[in-house]
Amino acid sequence: QLQLVESGGDLVQPGGSLRLSCTASGLTLDYYVIGWFRQAPGKEREGVSCISRRGESTAYLDSKGRFTISRDNASETVYLQMSSLKPEDTAVYHCAARRIWCSNNRNDYIYWGQGTQVTVSS
């Protein structure tokens, strides 16, 4: 079983930056595609970005390049670098794993982390 743990969430001012981490254990991360999702209060969970096993990334939000996903299989970690943060980015951010290819559908993912809170506020 693959376990995923997110970290790096914090309270940050508008315009600030954060780097979220998703660290895996239990199984080898490089067998999996990893997606980042977020869920704001009262809203549906939405896809943010995804990275393939080979490191090819796909953005699901119209974030205008503010979010960058990357992975380091040697350290079993996937990152989400977020910059120029806005209050509307406030949400719990989750990473999730599935096999084969990226998907924007949360129901396609097998393993989920518990999430990390990102709050953007002055």
N, C-alpha and C positions, 0 to 999 in steps of 0.2 A: 504494500500500500504506500502510495506517495503522500507525504505530509508536506504542506506548504505553510510557511509562516511569513506574514508581511511585517515590515517595520519601516520606520522613517516618517510616519505621519506626525503632524504637528500643527500648532497655531502659527500662521504666518500672515504678514500684512499683504494687502494687494500689491501686485508687482514683484513679489518675492519668489523664491525658488525652493523646491524640495526635491530630494531624490528618495524614492521609495524602493525598497528591496523586497524581493520574494525569494526566500531560501527554502530549498527542498531537502527532504531526507526520506529515507525508506527505500526509494528506488532511484535509478539514475536519471537525472533531469534531462539529459540530452536525448532521451527517447521521446520527449514530449514537446508539443507546441504549448506555449504559455500565453495566456491572455490576461490583460488587466481590464477590470470592470469597476464601475463605481455606482454607488447608490446614495442619492440624496434623500433627506427625509420626505416622505410622502410621494416619492417618485419611483419609477421602475428602475431596476438595475440595467445599466447601459454599458455597452462595450466602449473601451477607450482605445486600446491598441492590442496588437498581437505580434508575436515573433515566432518564426518557424524554427525548426531544428537547425537549419543552416544559418540562422541569424537574419533572415529576410523579415522586414517589419511591415505591418499594415496598420494604418491609422483608421479608427472608426469614428472619431469625433472630428468635427471641423475646428480643430484646435490651432490651425494656422501655424503649424510647426512648433508650438509651445511644448509639446510632449514628445519625448524620445524614448523608445524602448530599446533595451540592449540585453545581452545575456553573456554570462561567463560560466560555461559548463564546468570548468575546472573547479570553481568554487560553488557550484550548484545554485547559482543565484541569477535572477532576472531583475533588471532595474527599470524604473520608470522615472526619468528625469523630467521634472515639470518646472517651467519658468513662466514669468509674466503672469503669475496666478491671479485669478479673479474671484470675487465672492461666489460666483456661480459654480466654481470648481469645488466648493465645499461638499464633501461627501465621505462615505466610507469606501475606501479603495480595496478591492479584492483581487488577488491573482488566482488563476485557475489553469488546470492542465487538461489536455486531451491529446489523442494520438493523431498522426497523419498531417492534417492541414489546419490553418487558421479558420476560425468562425466567429461571427459577431453574435451568434445565438448562444445565450448563456446555458441553454438546455443541452448543448453539445459537449459541455465540459464535465469531466468525471470527478476531478479533485478540486477542492476549493480551500483557500485559507480563510481565517476568521476575519480578516480585514484590518485596516489601519485607518484611523480618522485623520482627515485633512480638513482643517478649518481655515478659511481665508477671510480675515476680518481686520479692520483697523481698530 
